[in-house]
């Protein structure tokens, strides 16, 4: 019984995909058919029936003569629903091919609060790195944050929601020791990627300063990464010279002198078959990530399997059952021979 009522629920009908949705418009024509029959019946010769003197008693049982018409209307409506072919489609996607294992290493040192990128260097990098994560499909990504030390925040994973949460949590001061340990960051990224079996292994390192912390030489770390088949893309962030950095006690814009060690960043990329990019504003940084996205493409093939199931049969059987019931009722006292 519950299955019967489920067929009639609005949520059930709304959940279907209709092969012939325009056929459903014919349901509106069903009451018009009965209206047309009533008009034609009035134009035919009427049979005059004489009643006894006095008022005619109302008998609510007379309403039952409309039951056959209601049954016929329902039969026609369910037949139209069946003709519209209600369906449900299940889609299954299978991926084949080899993706890329990629580590994002982001600088979270104090200088990343400099405001030559809006609202500052770190927030701009987080926002555009999140867009980069959103553009990947089928790749495993990891996240490394570094300042005076380097820490792996997320392992290689396809859980992009986790990566977005970890990116959003990055902030200046989250690593107690300040500084820029580029070599250590590359070492942590290499440790994540060295056992990878992916077709391509990539590290994207983003920093705005020069290596001044950590115990691992950056060039040696890049050569070690290259030995494991890891390609390194380095991104130098921000402008050199005096740039805005917060406000002083009087509310005036404060300026600090900053410099990127571009020579070392280029050497690191060259040592690991990668490329160096310079991003001095938000638009340039976005274009850098777009270029890397084009350079590192996965060979992922998607196979889609669609399984379509028809649901017209229950409505067709219901229409036939109501049609037979209507024929049966036509042979009973509920029928109106004067009208038919």
N, C-alpha and C positions, 0 to 999 in steps of 0.2 A: 504493500500500500504506500509505503514511504517513497518507493521508486516511482510510483505513478504521480504522486504530488510533486516530486522533484522535477519531473518532465515539464510541469506547468509553471514552475517558479520563474520569476523574471531573471534572477541571477543565472539560472541554467540557460535560458534562451539567449541572454546577453553574452554568455561565454562562448557561444558557437561562432564559427566562421561559416558564412553562407556562400555556397557555390553560385546560387542564383538569388541574390538578395532582392532584386526588383520584383520577383514573384510575390514577395510578402505584401506588396501593395494591393494585391487582389483581395486580401482579407477585408479591406475597407469596402469592397464591392458586394460582400455577402449580405449585409443588411439592405443594400440597394435592390438586390434580387427579390427580397420579401416585400419591399415597398412597391416594386414593379408588379408583383403578383397581386397585391392588394388593389392597385389601380385598375388592372385588367379585370379583376373580379367585379368591380363596381360598374364596369361598362357592360357586363353581361346582363341578360334578363334576370330579374329578381323573382324569387318564389315568395308569394305573399302568404304569410301564416297568420291565421286568426287566433287570438287569445281570448280567453274568458274575460268577462268584464272585471274591472278592478286592477289595482296595481300589481305589477309583476314582481314577485319576490326575488331578491338577489341571492344567488347561490354561488359561494366562493369556489365551489367545485368546477364552475364553468371556466375558471382560469386554467384548468388542466388541459384544455383543448389547445393551449399554446405550447405544451410540452413537446409534441412532435416537431414543431418549427424550431424550437431551441436545439433539439437533438440534431436536426438536419443542419442548422447553422454551424454547430460545433463540428460535425462531420466534415463539412466543406472547409472549415478553417484549418483543421488538422491536416486535411489533404493538401492544402496550399503550403502549410509548413513543411510537409514531407517533400513536396515538389521543389521547395527552395533549397533542399539538400543541406541540412545542418551538419557541420563537421567540426572535428577538433584535430589539430596537427601538433604532433610532438617532434621537435627538432633536436637532433644530436649532432654535436660537432666533434670531430676527431682531428687532432693535429699531428702532423708528421714532419720530419726534418730536424735540423739541428739549430738551436738558438745560440745566443751569445751570453756569456757570463761577464757581467760588467760591475765594477766597483766605482762608486762615487766617493771621492775623498774631498771633503769640504773643510776649509780653514775656518775656525771659530775663534781666532785670536782677537785681542782687543781692537786692532786696527780695522776689523771688519765692521765696526760701527761708524766708520767714516762715511760722510753723506754725499760723496760725489755721484753715487748711484742712489736712486730714490726707492724707499725711504732711507736705506743705508745699504752698504755692500752685502751684508749677510742676508737681509730680508729679500733683496733683489735676487741673490743667488738661490735662496730657498724657493722662491716663487717660480723661477724659470726651471730649476732642477725638478720641481714637481710636475711642470708641464712636460718635461722630458720623460719622466717616469710614465706619465699618462700616455705618451706616444708609443711606448714599447709594448710588444705583444709576444708572448712565448719566451721572453728572455728572463734569465735569473739576474737580479740586481742585489747589490749589497751596499751598505753605507758605512763610511769611516769618517769620524770627526777628529780634527787635530788642532792643537795649539802648541804648547810646550811639550805635550805628549800626544799620542794618537790612540784612539780606541775604536773598536769595531762595534757599531750600534745595531746593525742588522746583518745577519748572515745572507749568503746567496739564497734568494727566494723569489718566487713568483707572486707572493702575497703583496701586491702593490698597495693595498690599504695600510698594511704595516709600515711600508716604506714611507708613505705619505705622512703617517703619524710621526715617524721618527724624524723626518725632515722638518715638520712643523715644530718639533720640540727643540731643535737646535737653537742655541743662544750663546752670546758672548759670556764667558765666565763659567760655563758648564764644566770646563776643564780647569782645574785649580792652577796649574802651572801655565803661565802665559808665555808666549813666544811663537815661533813658527818652525816646527819640527817636520820639514818636508821629507827628509830621509826616513824618519820613523813612520810617517804616514804611508810612504811607498812600501815599506817593509810589511806593515800590517795588511795592506791591500794585496801584496804578493802572497802572503801567508793564506789569505782567503782563496786566491785563485790558483795556487800551485798544483792542487790536486784535481782541478777541474778537467773534465773530458769534453768540454764544449768545443765547437768548431773554431770559435774565436774567443779570446780572453782579453779584456780591455780594462784599463784603469783611467778614469777621468779625474785629474787632480786640479783643484781650483784653489788658488792662493793669491794674496795681494802683497806679499812681502818677500823677504829673503830668508833663507835657512839660517836660524840663529839659536836653535835648540835641538835636543836629541843627540843620541850617540852614534847614529848611523849616517854616513856620508850620503847625500842625495844621489850623486852620480853612481856610486857603488850600488845603491839600492835599485837604480834604474837598470844597471847592467845585470843585476841579479834577476830582476823581473823579466828582462829580455831572454835570459837563459831558460826561463820557464815558459817562454812563448807568449809573454804578456805584452800587449801594445799599450803605450802610455800617451794620452793626450793631456797636455798641460794648458791651463787657462790662466793668464795673468789678468788680475782684476783691478780696475781703478786707474787713476791718473797719477803721474809723478808730479812732485812739486808740492806747493801749498794748496790744501784742499779743506773744505769746511768740516769741522768736527765738533758738533754740539755748540753750547753757548757758555760764555763766562758768567761770573756772578752778577754782572750788570745787564745780562740778557743779550749781549752782543755776540754775533757769530764768531766762534773761535776757529782759527786755522792751524793746521799742523803740516809738517813737511813729511811726505811719504815717498818711498822709492821701491819699485819692483826690481828684483834681480832677474831681468829678462834674459840675460846671457845664460844663467844656470837653468832657467826654465826651458830654454831652447835646447840646451845640451841634454836635459833629461828626456825630452820628447825624441830627439834624434837618436839617443842611445837605445831606445826601445821601439824603433820603427813607427813612431807616432808623429804628431804635429803639435806645434805651439800656436796658440791663439791669444790675441790681446783684446780685451774688452774694456773700453774706457767709459761706456755708458750702458744703460739697460738694454737698448735696442741692439747694440753690438753683442752683448752677452747672449741675447735671445738668438741672434743669427749664428753665433758660435755653436750653441747646442743644436741648432737646426742642421748645420754642416756635419757635425759629428753623427747626428741621427741619419743623415744620408750616407755617410761613409761606412757606418756599421749597421748593415741590414741583416736581419735573420732570414734564413732559408726555411721558412715555416709554411707548410701547405695545410690548408684547412679543407676537410671533407665534411660536407653537411648531409645528414641523412634525415629525410622527412617521412614521417609515418602518419598518414591521414586516415582517420577513422570516421565512417559515416554514422549518423544518428537519426536518419530519416525513418528507419524501420518502425521504431515504437510509435511514432506519430502516424505512420501509414496504417499500422494494425489498429490503432485507436480510431482512426477515421473509418476504416472498414467496419469495426464493431459498432460504432455509432450509426453508420448507414444501415446495417442490418437491424439495429434496434428501431430505427425510424420506420423501416418497412414493416416491422412487427407492430409498432404503435398505430400504423395506418389501418390495421385490421381490427382495432379495438374501438371502444366507445370514445376514446380521446380524439378520434378523427372527426373532422367536420365535413360530412358528405355534401352539404349545401354549398360549401365554399370550394371544394375540389371538383 
